[in-house]
Amino acid sequence: MPTYEYVCDKCGHEFEIHQPISAEPLKKCPADQCAQKKWGHGRVRRKISAGGGLLFKGSGFYSTDYRSDNYKQGAQKAVSDSRPPAKPDAKSPAKPGAKPPAKLGAK
């Protein structure tokens, strides 16, 4: 059940009431919520409020949760293609049958 905020025009008292969505808004300040010692029968207005925040719990709320397998494979391929190629390590042994790199400027 939502909580609605009201303000009394007569005394300026602000209060909250739990009401069903289908219920009509209050028109008079309720006696148990009135700030005056003697119930003032003040006219009330419903305030515009932010309300409660939404909490999304569980899976299914991210755009990637329902992607197809083809999309996921394409995304992984794009990430691996964008990485620079690995440089050979100077300490690693040369592959058998590999030629040593040519020196620049040698004739």
C-alpha positions as CSV (number, residue, x, y, z in Angstrom):
1,M,0.0,0.0,0.0
2,P,1.5,3.4,-1.0
3,T,2.2,6.2,1.5
4,Y,0.7,9.6,0.6
5,E,1.8,12.9,2.1
6,Y,-0.7,15.5,3.0
7,V,-0.5,19.1,4.2
8,C,-3.3,20.9,6.1
9,D,-4.2,24.3,4.8
10,K,-5.5,25.5,8.1
11,C,-2.6,24.6,10.5
12,G,0.2,23.8,8.0
13,H,0.7,20.3,9.6
14,E,2.3,17.7,7.2
15,F,1.5,14.0,7.7
16,E,1.7,10.7,5.9
17,I,-1.2,8.2,5.5
18,H,-1.1,4.6,4.0
19,Q,-3.9,4.3,1.5
20,P,-4.8,2.0,-1.3
21,I,-4.2,3.5,-4.8
22,S,-8.0,3.2,-5.5
23,A,-8.9,5.2,-2.4
24,E,-10.1,8.8,-2.8
25,P,-7.7,11.5,-1.5
26,L,-8.5,12.9,2.0
27,K,-10.4,16.2,2.0
28,K,-10.2,17.1,5.7
29,C,-7.5,16.8,8.2
30,P,-8.1,13.6,10.2
31,A,-8.7,14.2,14.0
32,D,-5.9,11.8,15.0
33,Q,-3.4,13.6,12.7
34,C,-4.4,17.2,13.4
35,A,-1.7,19.4,15.0
36,Q,-4.2,21.7,16.8
37,K,-5.3,20.8,20.3
38,K,-8.9,21.2,19.2
39,W,-9.5,19.5,15.8
40,G,-9.5,22.2,13.2
41,H,-11.4,20.5,10.4
42,G,-8.7,21.9,8.0
43,R,-8.8,21.2,4.3
44,V,-5.9,19.0,3.2
45,R,-4.0,18.8,0.0
46,R,-2.0,15.8,-1.3
47,K,1.7,16.7,-1.7
48,I,3.7,15.6,-4.7
49,S,6.5,13.5,-3.3
50,A,9.3,11.4,-4.7
51,G,7.9,8.3,-3.1
52,G,9.9,5.2,-2.4
53,G,12.8,4.1,-4.5
54,L,12.7,1.0,-6.6
55,L,15.0,-1.9,-5.8
56,F,15.8,-4.4,-8.5
57,K,17.0,-7.6,-6.9
58,G,18.0,-10.8,-8.7
59,S,19.1,-11.5,-12.2
60,G,17.5,-10.2,-15.3
61,F,17.9,-6.4,-14.9
62,Y,21.0,-5.9,-16.9
63,S,21.0,-5.6,-20.7
64,T,23.6,-8.3,-21.0
65,D,21.5,-10.9,-19.1
66,Y,19.4,-11.7,-22.1
67,R,21.9,-11.5,-24.9
68,S,22.2,-14.3,-27.4
69,D,25.2,-16.7,-27.5
70,N,26.2,-15.3,-30.9
71,Y,26.3,-11.7,-29.5
72,K,28.4,-12.9,-26.5
73,Q,30.8,-14.7,-28.8
74,G,31.1,-11.7,-31.1
75,A,31.8,-9.4,-28.1
76,Q,34.5,-11.7,-26.8
77,K,36.1,-11.8,-30.3
78,A,36.0,-8.0,-30.6
79,V,37.8,-7.7,-27.2
80,S,40.5,-10.2,-28.2
81,D,41.0,-8.5,-31.6
82,S,41.5,-5.1,-30.0
83,R,44.3,-6.4,-27.7
84,P,47.8,-5.8,-29.0
85,P,49.7,-8.9,-30.0
86,A,52.0,-10.3,-27.3
87,K,55.7,-9.5,-27.8
88,P,58.1,-12.5,-27.7
89,D,60.0,-12.6,-24.5
90,A,63.8,-12.2,-24.9
91,K,64.4,-14.9,-22.2
92,S,62.3,-17.5,-23.9
93,P,64.1,-20.1,-26.1
94,A,63.7,-19.7,-29.9
95,K,61.4,-22.0,-31.7
96,P,63.2,-24.8,-33.6
97,G,63.8,-23.9,-37.2
98,A,63.2,-20.2,-36.6
99,K,65.5,-17.7,-38.3
100,P,67.2,-15.1,-36.1
101,P,65.8,-11.6,-36.8
102,A,67.7,-9.7,-39.5
103,K,69.6,-6.6,-38.4
104,L,68.7,-3.3,-40.0
105,G,71.3,-1.7,-42.1
106,A,73.3,-4.9,-42.7
107,K,74.2,-5.6,-46.4
